[in-house]
Amino acid sequence: MKKYFNVSRYKNLLKLQEDGEISFLNMELLSLKASVAQQTHYNRREDYFILIGKYLQRIITPNEFKARFLQMAREDSSESGKIRKC
């Protein structure tokens, strides 16, 4: 099951923040910002599991595992950054 980020609600909250109608400490806005990265990682969990399985089965080396894992983490971070900048 894939989780989706509520981009329209996030944009509405950012607009309210820019207009001074809510504080940057608004709990819903903070919660949405924090959940972006978590949802991005969650949506790729099967890819992470496959990578871990290959490592445990010794199909890939430890260095290859680290490199691929870090690449996936960078991609997730980039994706969550794009969503937050909407």
Phi, psi and omega in degrees: 000128182263138177262145180240142178274136181278083184295319182296318178295319179299315179298319179298318179293321177297320177297316178298322178294316179298324180280356179079012181279336174226159180275158175293349178267010177304127187296322180293318179296315178298320179296317179295319178298317182291330185278346182302307181295320180298318180292323179297314178296318182299319182294339180254014186303323180297322177297319177296316180298320178297316179297315179297319178299318178297321179293314181294330178274001180063032175281327177239155181280163177303320180294320177296319178300311180300314182298314180293319180298313179295323177297316179296319179296320177296318179297318178296318179297317178298316180297316180292327176295321177296319181295317182293335181273357183316000000 
